[in-house]
Amino acid sequence: MPGFDTEFDVLVIGAGACGLAAALRAAEGGASVAMVEKLDRLAGNSMVSSGSVPGAGTRFQREAGLADDPQAFIEDLLRISGPHEAEALTHRLASISAPLVEWLVDVAGARMTLITAYRHIGHRIERLHGPPSRRGRDLVDDLHAATERAGIPLALATRATRLVEDGQGGVAGAELQDRRGETTRIGARSVILATNGFGASRELIARFCPEMADALYFGAQGSEGEAIHWGEALGAGLANMGAYQAHASVADPHGALVTWTVPEKGGIVVDAQGARFGDESLGYSAFAALETARGGPVFAIYDARIRDFTASRQEEFAELVAHGGAPEDADLASLAARRGLDAATLAQTLAEAGAAAQGAQDRFGRTAWGLAPLCPPYVSTRIRPALFHTQGGLMVDGDARVLRPDGSAVPGLYAGGGAAAGISGMAGGAGYVSGNGLLAALGLGWLAGTHAARLGR
Ligand SMILES: Cc1cc2nc3c(=O)[nH]c(=O)nc-3n(C[C@H](O)[C@H](O)[C@H](O)COP(=O)(O)OP(=O)(O)OC[C@H]3O[C@@H](n4cnc5c(N)ncnc54)[C@H](O)[C@@H]3O)c2cc1C
């Protein structure tokens, strides 16, 4: 098409997990590929994530003696998400999850191992694979290095400002603006939207997830929802728009993540009086809504064994500990005094939780207690809930092609990761299972890159 400054087979907008995987896969398939990223460095949600990616039936699971398969994974996902508008994606992503993880290790050179030290809530078996550091940064760095080895150009500080239409209902490229404000038009047979969701857009959060309008936002600032605006203008369908990943434990005031491994290993969460108010094994995303409803300060209560176990495996948590975010007390009375809790209530709470951990009925229904009963020295961290990322987005098919409400594809347009519909239910944070974010990012990126390279248009 005339009027383009330059042309590629595939243009990838956004250089997070989705964009990097899409670009690498498209190049592997023989396409000429370019990536643009609006920030001046790689700093999307994938960078701040824990980098944990589910794979059901990987060789790493088999080597660990674990029998898993996509059907079990699908059942786990749908049990937590409930019915939703993109269930075909649940099936598709679960079915490619094992080859995806193996591709990340074998082709992309990602430093990933099966996480066996603990089992994430919602997964019946250990199936999350991640960097040993538990930092998404390592995963992104490895993917980025692989795209560099493949010779794929990446323009940083270059924002896609609009899609260029082909005059027949499809997409033929994008208009970009660099850091000097200069505009370039790039033509492409296929444009892959890897721009993540809309967590940083107050306007879109108020429209689609109004209950989170006042929540602390803990995701990347680049998630401004351009894909939603562009897709709507092209008549694309949206799905699962009310769903998101929340997290119940951002350390307050440190602003660091208290990994949910802490409750999974036996910790509890109490309110300003020192009383529990829910089943922590619901998971970090679902539990965040209970904290929001409870209001006031909330605290994670655990012990030195759990703190040290977790710190030895998770760097970000270890940093929080080093910065004084997980102080210990010799007994419950001192902990209550430190945190301004009612000592008698806290003692009662610990006694009840300890009994439940030893087989008594828990009044909130928790049955998994890790290392509990807790024992001295006790440890506490003040925590607060936050919005991590949105899970709704453009409706896509099993090749990540953007669909209109009538099921037809918008020619030349793909979406993945937070830009596309997620698999975490239709509304709220309770349908999110650990790994759903990166599975949709890497999985749909992988599928989009595969299809764009093979068929183009
Ligand atoms: C603290 C935290 C921990 C998490 N841990 C996990 C985990 O362990 N496992 C898991 O599965 N999920 C996790 N998630 C969710 C996960 O990070 C996201 O679902 C996933 O990273 C989304 O990947 P993405 O490639 O779609 O987006 P991103 O990684 O955010 O990449 C999108 C990129 O597009 C760029 N961009 C946006 N608009 C434009 C534009 N107009 N032009 C050019 N560039 C643009 C952005 O700047 C950004 O760099 C976590 C999230 C948070 C916040």
Ligand as a Chemical Component Dictionary entry (heavy atoms), coordinates in Angstrom:
data_LIG
# 
_chem_comp.id                   LIG 
_chem_comp.type                 NON-POLYMER 
_chem_comp.pdbx_formal_charge   0 
_chem_comp.three_letter_code    LIG 
# 
loop_
_chem_comp_atom.comp_id 
_chem_comp_atom.atom_id 
_chem_comp_atom.alt_atom_id 
_chem_comp_atom.type_symbol 
_chem_comp_atom.charge 
_chem_comp_atom.model_Cartn_x 
_chem_comp_atom.model_Cartn_y 
_chem_comp_atom.model_Cartn_z 
_chem_comp_atom.pdbx_ordinal 
LIG C1  C1  C 0 3.119  -7.840  40.262 1  
LIG C2  C2  C 0 2.564  -8.757  39.206 2  
LIG C3  C3  C 0 2.895  -10.113 39.251 3  
LIG C4  C4  C 0 2.399  -10.973 38.277 4  
LIG N1  N1  N 0 2.811  -12.286 38.292 5  
LIG C5  C5  C 0 2.359  -13.126 37.320 6  
LIG C6  C6  C 0 2.802  -14.482 37.248 7  
LIG O1  O1  O 0 3.677  -14.936 37.980 8  
LIG N2  N2  N 0 2.254  -15.285 36.295 9  
LIG C7  C7  C 0 1.345  -14.811 35.409 10 
LIG O2  O2  O 0 0.872  -15.583 34.564 11 
LIG N3  N3  N 0 0.964  -13.525 35.385 12 
LIG C8  C8  C 0 1.456  -12.670 36.324 13 
LIG N4  N4  N 0 1.062  -11.359 36.303 14 
LIG C9  C9  C 0 0.269  -10.895 35.162 15 
LIG C10 C10 C 0 1.198  -10.749 33.944 16 
LIG O3  O3  O 0 2.274  -9.910  34.310 17 
LIG C11 C11 C 0 0.493  -10.169 32.733 18 
LIG O4  O4  O 0 -0.714 -10.837 32.496 19 
LIG C12 C12 C 0 1.392  -10.318 31.480 20 
LIG O5  O5  O 0 2.679  -9.848  31.779 21 
LIG C13 C13 C 0 0.845  -9.550  30.297 22 
LIG O6  O6  O 0 1.801  -9.621  29.269 23 
LIG P1  P1  P 0 1.678  -8.659  28.029 24 
LIG O7  O7  O 0 2.823  -8.972  27.126 25 
LIG O8  O8  O 0 0.298  -8.729  27.500 26 
LIG O9  O9  O 0 1.833  -7.195  28.646 27 
LIG P2  P2  P 0 3.121  -6.353  29.107 28 
LIG O10 O10 O 0 4.190  -7.217  29.630 29 
LIG O11 O11 O 0 2.602  -5.258  29.973 30 
LIG O12 O12 O 0 3.633  -5.756  27.753 31 
LIG C14 C14 C 0 2.884  -4.807  27.016 32 
LIG C15 C15 C 0 3.842  -3.788  26.453 33 
LIG O13 O13 O 0 3.163  -3.001  25.463 34 
LIG C16 C16 C 0 3.608  -1.663  25.574 35 
LIG N5  N5  N 0 2.613  -0.800  24.922 36 
LIG C17 C17 C 0 1.364  -0.519  25.358 37 
LIG N6  N6  N 0 0.741  0.305   24.493 38 
LIG C18 C18 C 0 1.631  0.560   23.492 39 
LIG C19 C19 C 0 1.577  1.372   22.311 40 
LIG N7  N7  N 0 0.502  2.101   21.995 41 
LIG N8  N8  N 0 2.668  1.409   21.496 42 
LIG C20 C20 C 0 3.788  0.697   21.809 43 
LIG N9  N9  N 0 3.895  -0.059  22.922 44 
LIG C21 C21 C 0 2.825  -0.150  23.750 45 
LIG C22 C22 C 0 3.727  -1.480  27.082 46 
LIG O14 O14 O 0 4.524  -0.364  27.413 47 
LIG C23 C23 C 0 4.327  -2.809  27.519 48 
LIG O15 O15 O 0 5.747  -2.785  27.525 49 
LIG C24 C24 C 0 1.541  -10.475 37.261 50 
LIG C25 C25 C 0 1.214  -9.115  37.222 51 
LIG C26 C26 C 0 1.717  -8.248  38.178 52 
LIG C27 C27 C 0 1.376  -6.782  38.099 53 
# 
loop_
_chem_comp_bond.comp_id 
_chem_comp_bond.atom_id_1 
_chem_comp_bond.atom_id_2 
_chem_comp_bond.value_order 
_chem_comp_bond.pdbx_ordinal 
LIG C1  C2  SING 1  
LIG C2  C3  SING 2  
LIG C2  C26 DOUB 3  
LIG C3  C4  DOUB 4  
LIG C4  N1  SING 5  
LIG C4  C24 SING 6  
LIG N1  C5  DOUB 7  
LIG C5  C6  SING 8  
LIG C5  C8  SING 9  
LIG C6  O1  DOUB 10 
LIG C6  N2  SING 11 
LIG N2  C7  SING 12 
LIG C7  O2  DOUB 13 
LIG C7  N3  SING 14 
LIG N3  C8  DOUB 15 
LIG C8  N4  SING 16 
LIG N4  C9  SING 17 
LIG N4  C24 SING 18 
LIG C9  C10 SING 19 
LIG C10 O3  SING 20 
LIG C10 C11 SING 21 
LIG C11 O4  SING 22 
LIG C11 C12 SING 23 
LIG C12 O5  SING 24 
LIG C12 C13 SING 25 
LIG C13 O6  SING 26 
LIG O6  P1  SING 27 
LIG P1  O7  DOUB 28 
LIG P1  O8  SING 29 
LIG P1  O9  SING 30 
LIG O9  P2  SING 31 
LIG P2  O10 DOUB 32 
LIG P2  O11 SING 33 
LIG P2  O12 SING 34 
LIG O12 C14 SING 35 
LIG C14 C15 SING 36 
LIG C15 O13 SING 37 
LIG C15 C23 SING 38 
LIG O13 C16 SING 39 
LIG C16 N5  SING 40 
LIG C16 C22 SING 41 
LIG N5  C17 SING 42 
LIG N5  C21 SING 43 
LIG C17 N6  DOUB 44 
LIG N6  C18 SING 45 
LIG C18 C19 SING 46 
LIG C18 C21 DOUB 47 
LIG C19 N7  SING 48 
LIG C19 N8  DOUB 49 
LIG N8  C20 SING 50 
LIG C20 N9  DOUB 51 
LIG N9  C21 SING 52 
LIG C22 O14 SING 53 
LIG C22 C23 SING 54 
LIG C23 O15 SING 55 
LIG C24 C25 DOUB 56 
LIG C25 C26 SING 57 
LIG C26 C27 SING 58 
# 
